[in-house]
Amino acid sequence: MFKRFPYGELQECAGALRRKGGVLGSLCLFAMLTGCGASNAAHQNNSTPPASAETLTISDTLPQATQGSGYNGTISVMGGTAPYTFVVASGQLPTGLALGNNTGTVSGTPSQSGTYSFAVQVLDSKGTTKQKALQIGVATPAPTTPPSNPPTSNPPSSTGSSSGQSFTNVQHAGGWGQYGQGPPNFVDCSPSPCDGISFSMAQNVSNPSMSGQASEYSLGGTTAYSDALWNNHLIGPGSSQGMPDGNGTIVPGLHNFTYDVYFYSDDLSLSQAVEFDINQFFDGMGFIFGHECRIAGGNQWDVWDNQNAKWVPTGIPCYPNSNAWNHVTIQVQRTSNDQLLYQSITLNGQTSNLNWTFNHGSAPNWYGVTINYQMDGNSSQDSYNVYLDQLTFTYQ
């Protein structure tokens, strides 16, 4: 049977639900339903008094964390009567981490370094509570060391290697097209400005630069969540690399691709996302290997599902650094049965293996191999710049 409670107690609990909401309000309601309200002792003379809080013991420490890396820790409890409920009573968890209210697990991906102090309150099934002051330190990841011998002022070229042919310093190449894309349909527009979108590209930038020939890409305007897309046709008609493939024999024989680039921005927090794509088209088939690093959109990598035309979250964190060169390497493969295989994403030395397979899309009358670089605007369409350098594309 349901217990009856004095009207004043119900009002007090309802007030807690309104003021505190969520977990804290639920704790009040839980206490009443289990006969452990603040004033229940007055009308439960025959019940057994609740156990002392000293019978609950909470673990003293949690493991340290690293900014941008997945974290998992557990607050252990001894004594009392399970099940337990956990809440953060004061202070703050590191940004990006969350406490499991029924499990005591602390998990997620911290986005900011520092030392975070907080208190956890544990409530057992009989209403016994205990608080414990805890701390989690979030370390800054080790910086990525750039190559000791970066390319100098050589023009883009095709070089052979045991793992395939490579075009180097593609950010410095000719042949880049640029377009704006705005909601709701994201249809290409050009030249800038168009449809409330402004965008530009400047080559031969010496500072910031690693090779002395970086390219600067800019996005702004007034249309929220609008994008700028830069595209370069590497192999096939209009090739910027002198490989038009007039007899149509090169492109169908290619299966393995690597997109390797360094990128830099003063303030990447203004970016909704940055995108790096590899595209292959022949025989009416389209293989669009899309990779999107969501930044304001949630600090996670997404990949493109060609057949269903949608982004798929990977669960891989993406926390590029502002005011520093970030190094991203993307490896993909067109399989022997013409499927897209997303193999791996490496950001600043940390490799995440996917090995996800998707079906190809349709692309009638398209032919060749192209690469894209794209910048997405946020809800305010704040202007921001990104520099690309040492862009190397490898194909085999």
C-alpha positions as CSV (number, residue, x, y, z in Angstrom):
1,M,0.0,0.0,0.0
2,F,1.0,3.6,-0.5
3,K,1.9,5.5,2.7
4,R,0.1,8.7,3.6
5,F,2.1,11.8,4.4
6,P,1.2,15.1,6.1
7,Y,0.3,17.9,3.6
8,G,3.3,20.0,4.9
9,E,5.8,17.2,4.0
10,L,4.4,16.9,0.5
11,Q,4.6,20.6,0.1
12,E,8.2,20.6,1.2
13,C,9.1,17.8,-1.2
14,A,7.3,19.5,-4.1
15,G,9.2,22.7,-3.3
16,A,12.5,20.7,-3.5
17,L,11.5,19.4,-6.9
18,R,10.7,22.9,-8.2
19,R,13.9,24.5,-6.7
20,K,16.4,21.7,-7.4
21,G,14.9,19.7,-10.1
22,G,16.3,16.5,-11.5
23,V,18.3,14.3,-9.2
24,L,18.1,16.4,-6.0
25,G,14.3,16.7,-6.2
26,S,14.1,13.0,-6.9
27,L,16.2,12.3,-3.8
28,C,13.5,14.1,-1.7
29,L,10.7,12.1,-3.3
30,F,12.8,8.8,-2.9
31,A,13.3,9.6,0.8
32,M,9.5,10.0,1.3
33,L,8.5,6.9,-0.6
34,T,11.0,4.8,1.4
35,G,9.8,6.2,4.8
36,C,12.9,8.4,5.4
37,G,11.5,12.0,5.1
38,A,12.9,14.6,7.4
39,S,9.8,14.5,9.7
40,N,8.8,10.8,9.3
41,A,10.3,9.8,12.7
42,A,7.4,11.6,14.4
43,H,4.8,9.2,13.0
44,Q,6.9,6.0,12.6
45,N,7.6,5.1,16.2
46,N,7.6,1.4,15.4
47,S,10.2,1.5,12.5
48,T,13.9,0.7,12.9
49,P,16.0,3.9,13.0
50,P,18.1,4.5,9.9
51,A,21.7,3.4,10.1
52,S,24.5,5.8,11.0
53,A,26.2,7.6,8.1
54,E,29.4,6.3,9.4
55,T,28.5,2.8,8.0
56,L,28.9,4.2,4.5
57,T,32.5,4.6,3.1
58,I,33.3,6.3,-0.2
59,S,36.5,5.9,-2.1
60,D,39.1,8.6,-1.7
61,T,40.5,9.0,-5.2
62,L,39.6,9.0,-8.9
63,P,42.1,8.4,-11.7
64,Q,43.7,11.4,-13.5
65,A,42.4,12.5,-16.9
66,T,43.9,13.9,-20.1
67,Q,42.2,16.6,-22.2
68,G,40.6,15.3,-25.3
69,S,41.0,11.6,-24.3
70,G,38.2,9.3,-23.1
71,Y,37.9,8.9,-19.4
72,N,36.2,6.3,-17.1
73,G,36.4,6.2,-13.3
74,T,34.2,4.8,-10.6
75,I,33.2,6.1,-7.2
76,S,33.3,3.0,-5.0
77,V,31.0,2.6,-1.9
78,M,31.3,0.2,1.0
79,G,28.7,-0.4,3.7
80,G,25.1,0.8,3.8
81,T,22.4,-1.0,1.7
82,A,22.4,-1.1,-2.1
83,P,21.3,0.2,-4.4
84,Y,22.9,3.6,-4.1
85,T,22.1,7.0,-5.7
86,F,25.0,9.4,-6.5
87,V,24.8,13.2,-6.9
88,V,27.3,16.0,-7.2
89,A,26.5,18.0,-4.0
90,S,28.9,20.9,-4.6
91,G,31.7,22.0,-6.9
92,Q,32.0,20.9,-10.6
93,L,33.1,17.9,-12.6
94,P,35.6,18.6,-15.5
95,T,33.8,19.9,-18.6
96,G,32.8,16.9,-20.7
97,L,32.5,14.4,-17.8
98,A,29.2,13.2,-16.2
99,L,28.3,11.2,-13.1
100,G,26.2,8.1,-13.5
101,N,23.5,8.6,-10.8
102,N,22.8,4.9,-10.4
103,T,26.3,3.5,-11.0
104,G,28.8,6.0,-9.6
105,T,30.8,6.0,-12.8
106,V,32.4,9.2,-14.0
107,S,32.9,9.1,-17.8
108,G,33.2,11.2,-20.9
109,T,35.9,13.2,-22.7
110,P,37.2,16.2,-20.8
111,S,37.6,19.3,-23.0
112,Q,39.6,21.6,-20.7
113,S,42.7,21.0,-18.5
114,G,42.9,21.9,-14.9
115,T,42.2,20.6,-11.4
116,Y,38.5,20.1,-10.5
117,S,37.2,19.8,-6.9
118,F,33.7,18.6,-6.0
119,A,31.8,16.8,-3.4
120,V,29.7,13.7,-4.1
121,Q,26.7,12.7,-1.9
122,V,25.7,9.0,-1.8
123,L,22.2,7.9,-0.6
124,D,21.6,4.2,0.1
125,S,18.2,2.4,-0.2
126,K,17.4,3.0,3.5
127,G,18.0,6.7,3.4
128,T,21.5,6.8,4.8
129,T,23.7,9.5,3.2
130,K,27.3,10.4,3.2
131,Q,29.3,13.1,1.4
132,K,32.9,12.9,0.2
133,A,35.2,15.6,-1.2
134,L,36.9,14.4,-4.4
135,Q,39.2,15.8,-7.1
136,I,40.1,15.1,-10.7
137,G,43.1,16.5,-12.4
138,V,42.9,17.0,-16.2
139,A,46.3,17.1,-17.9
140,T,47.1,18.9,-21.2
141,P,48.0,16.4,-23.9
142,A,51.7,16.4,-25.0
143,P,52.3,18.7,-28.1
144,T,52.8,17.1,-31.4
145,T,56.3,17.6,-32.8
146,P,56.2,18.7,-36.5
147,P,58.5,16.9,-39.0
148,S,62.1,17.9,-38.7
149,N,62.4,18.4,-42.5
150,P,59.2,20.0,-43.7
151,P,58.9,20.7,-47.5
152,T,60.2,24.0,-48.6
153,S,59.0,26.0,-51.6
154,N,58.6,23.1,-54.0
155,P,55.5,23.2,-56.2
156,P,52.9,20.4,-55.8
157,S,54.3,17.2,-57.4
158,S,53.5,13.5,-57.8
159,T,56.1,11.3,-56.2
160,G,56.4,7.5,-56.0
161,S,56.7,5.5,-52.8
162,S,56.2,1.9,-51.7
163,S,52.7,2.9,-50.4
164,G,51.6,4.6,-53.6
165,Q,51.9,7.9,-55.4
166,S,51.6,11.3,-53.6
167,F,50.8,14.9,-54.5
168,T,52.6,17.2,-52.0
169,N,51.8,20.8,-50.9
170,V,48.4,20.6,-52.6
171,Q,47.3,23.7,-50.6
172,H,49.7,25.6,-52.8
173,A,48.4,24.1,-56.1
174,G,46.2,25.7,-58.7
175,G,42.8,24.4,-59.5
176,W,41.0,25.2,-56.3
177,G,37.3,26.0,-56.7
178,Q,35.4,27.7,-53.9
179,Y,31.7,27.8,-53.1
180,G,29.3,29.0,-50.4
181,Q,26.5,26.7,-49.1
182,G,23.6,27.9,-47.0
183,P,20.6,26.3,-45.3
184,P,18.1,24.8,-45.8
185,N,19.2,23.2,-49.1
186,F,23.0,23.9,-49.1
187,V,23.1,24.6,-52.8
188,D,26.5,25.9,-54.1
189,C,26.8,29.6,-54.7
190,S,29.7,31.6,-56.1
191,P,31.5,34.0,-56.2
192,S,31.7,35.4,-52.7
193,P,29.7,37.0,-51.1
194,C,26.5,35.1,-52.0
195,D,23.4,34.1,-50.1
196,G,24.6,35.9,-47.0
197,I,27.9,33.9,-47.0
198,S,31.4,35.3,-47.4
199,F,34.5,33.2,-48.1
200,S,38.0,33.5,-49.5
201,M,41.3,31.7,-50.0
202,A,44.8,33.2,-50.0
203,Q,47.9,31.2,-51.0
204,N,51.6,31.7,-50.3
205,V,51.1,32.7,-46.7
206,S,54.4,32.7,-44.8
207,N,53.1,33.3,-41.3
208,P,51.7,31.2,-39.8
209,S,53.2,28.5,-41.9
210,M,55.3,25.3,-41.6
211,S,56.6,25.2,-45.2
212,G,56.5,28.9,-46.0
213,Q,53.6,28.3,-48.4
214,A,50.5,27.9,-46.3
215,S,47.0,28.7,-47.6
216,E,44.5,30.8,-45.6
217,Y,40.8,29.9,-45.8
218,S,38.2,32.3,-44.4
219,L,34.4,32.0,-43.6
220,G,32.0,34.7,-42.5
221,G,28.7,36.4,-43.5
222,T,25.3,36.8,-42.0
223,T,23.5,33.5,-42.7
224,A,23.8,31.2,-39.6
225,Y,25.1,27.7,-40.0
226,S,26.3,28.4,-43.6
227,D,29.4,26.8,-45.0
228,A,32.3,27.4,-47.4
229,L,33.6,24.5,-49.6
230,W,37.0,24.4,-51.4
231,N,37.5,21.6,-54.0
232,N,40.4,20.5,-56.1
233,H,40.2,18.0,-59.0
234,L,43.4,16.0,-58.7
235,I,42.9,13.2,-61.3
236,G,40.6,13.3,-64.3
237,P,39.3,16.1,-66.6
238,G,40.5,19.4,-65.4
239,S,43.2,17.9,-63.2
240,S,45.3,20.4,-61.3
241,Q,48.2,17.8,-61.3
242,G,48.4,17.2,-65.1
243,M,46.7,13.8,-64.9
244,P,43.5,14.2,-67.0
245,D,43.3,10.3,-67.5
246,G,41.9,10.8,-71.0
247,N,41.5,7.1,-71.7
248,G,39.8,6.4,-68.3
249,T,42.2,3.8,-67.0
250,I,43.7,5.4,-63.9
251,V,40.8,6.3,-61.7
252,P,39.0,2.8,-61.8
253,G,42.2,1.1,-60.7
254,L,42.7,3.2,-57.5
255,H,41.7,1.7,-54.1
256,N,43.7,3.2,-51.3
257,F,43.8,6.9,-50.3
258,T,45.4,9.0,-47.6
259,Y,44.6,12.7,-46.8
260,D,47.4,14.2,-44.6
261,V,47.4,17.9,-43.6
262,Y,48.4,20.4,-40.9
263,F,45.8,23.0,-39.9
264,Y,46.0,26.1,-37.7
265,S,43.5,28.7,-36.4
266,D,43.6,31.4,-33.8
267,D,40.2,30.4,-32.4
268,L,38.7,27.1,-33.4
269,S,35.9,27.5,-30.9
270,L,34.2,29.7,-33.5
271,S,34.0,26.8,-35.9
272,Q,30.9,24.6,-36.0
273,A,33.0,22.0,-37.9
274,V,35.9,21.5,-40.3
275,E,35.7,18.8,-42.9
276,F,38.2,16.8,-45.0
277,D,36.9,14.7,-47.9
278,I,38.2,12.3,-50.4
279,N,36.0,11.6,-53.5
280,Q,36.2,9.1,-56.3
281,F,33.8,8.8,-59.2
282,F,33.6,6.4,-62.2
283,D,31.0,4.1,-63.9
284,G,28.2,6.1,-62.4
285,M,29.3,5.3,-58.8
286,G,30.2,7.9,-56.2
287,F,32.6,7.2,-53.3
288,I,32.5,10.2,-51.0
289,F,34.7,9.6,-48.0
290,G,33.5,12.5,-45.8
291,H,35.2,13.2,-42.4
292,E,33.8,16.0,-40.2
293,C,35.4,17.2,-37.0
294,R,32.5,18.8,-35.1
295,I,33.9,21.5,-32.8
296,A,31.1,23.8,-31.6
297,G,28.9,20.9,-32.8
298,G,30.1,18.5,-30.1
299,N,33.9,17.7,-30.4
300,Q,33.4,14.4,-32.3
301,W,34.3,12.9,-35.6
302,D,31.5,12.0,-38.0
303,V,31.8,10.1,-41.3
304,W,29.5,10.3,-44.3
305,D,27.1,7.5,-45.2
306,N,26.9,7.8,-49.1
307,Q,23.9,5.7,-49.7
308,N,21.7,7.3,-47.1
309,A,23.2,10.8,-47.5
310,K,23.7,11.5,-43.8
311,W,26.5,12.0,-41.2
312,V,27.2,9.1,-38.8
313,P,28.8,9.9,-35.4
314,T,31.8,7.8,-34.7
315,G,32.3,8.4,-31.0
316,I,35.9,9.4,-31.7
317,P,36.7,12.7,-29.9
318,C,38.0,15.6,-31.9
319,Y,39.6,18.4,-29.9
320,P,42.0,20.3,-32.1
321,N,44.1,23.0,-30.5
322,S,43.8,26.8,-31.2
323,N,47.0,28.8,-31.7
324,A,48.9,25.6,-32.7
325,W,49.4,23.4,-35.7
326,N,47.2,20.3,-35.7
327,H,48.1,17.3,-37.7
328,V,45.3,15.1,-39.2
329,T,45.8,11.9,-41.3
330,I,42.8,10.1,-42.8
331,Q,43.1,6.7,-44.4
332,V,40.3,5.1,-46.5
333,Q,39.9,2.3,-49.1
334,R,37.5,1.4,-51.9
335,T,37.1,-2.3,-51.4
336,S,37.3,-5.0,-54.1
337,N,33.4,-5.1,-54.1
338,D,33.1,-1.4,-54.4
339,Q,32.3,-0.4,-50.9
340,L,33.7,2.5,-48.8
341,L,36.0,1.4,-46.0
342,Y,36.8,4.1,-43.4
343,Q,40.0,2.8,-41.9
344,S,41.5,5.3,-39.5
345,I,41.6,8.9,-38.3
346,T,44.8,10.2,-36.6
347,L,44.7,13.6,-34.9
348,N,47.9,15.0,-33.2
349,G,49.5,11.6,-33.0
350,Q,46.4,9.7,-31.6
351,T,45.1,7.1,-34.0
352,S,41.5,5.8,-33.9
353,N,40.8,2.7,-36.0
354,L,37.3,2.5,-37.5
355,N,37.2,-0.1,-40.2
356,W,33.6,0.8,-41.0
357,T,32.0,-0.1,-44.3
358,F,29.3,1.7,-46.3
359,N,27.7,1.2,-49.7
360,H,28.5,3.7,-52.5
361,G,26.2,6.3,-53.9
362,S,25.2,7.3,-57.4
363,A,27.1,9.9,-59.4
364,P,26.2,9.7,-63.2
365,N,28.4,11.7,-65.5
366,W,31.1,12.3,-62.9
367,Y,34.6,11.1,-63.2
368,G,37.9,11.5,-61.4
369,V,39.5,11.8,-57.9
370,T,39.0,15.1,-56.0
371,I,39.6,16.3,-52.4
372,N,37.5,18.9,-50.4
373,Y,38.2,21.1,-47.5
374,Q,35.2,22.7,-45.8
375,M,34.5,25.1,-43.0
376,D,31.1,25.3,-41.3
377,G,29.6,28.4,-39.6
378,N,28.1,28.4,-36.1
379,S,24.8,29.8,-34.9
380,S,26.1,33.3,-35.0
381,Q,28.1,32.8,-38.2
382,D,31.1,34.2,-36.4
383,S,34.0,34.9,-38.9
384,Y,37.1,32.7,-38.5
385,N,40.2,31.7,-40.5
386,V,42.0,28.4,-40.8
387,Y,45.4,27.8,-42.4
388,L,46.4,24.6,-44.2
389,D,49.9,23.5,-44.8
390,Q,51.8,20.4,-46.0
391,L,48.7,18.9,-47.6
392,T,49.7,15.6,-49.0
393,F,47.4,13.2,-50.9
394,T,48.5,9.6,-51.5
395,Y,46.8,7.2,-53.9
396,Q,47.3,3.6,-54.9
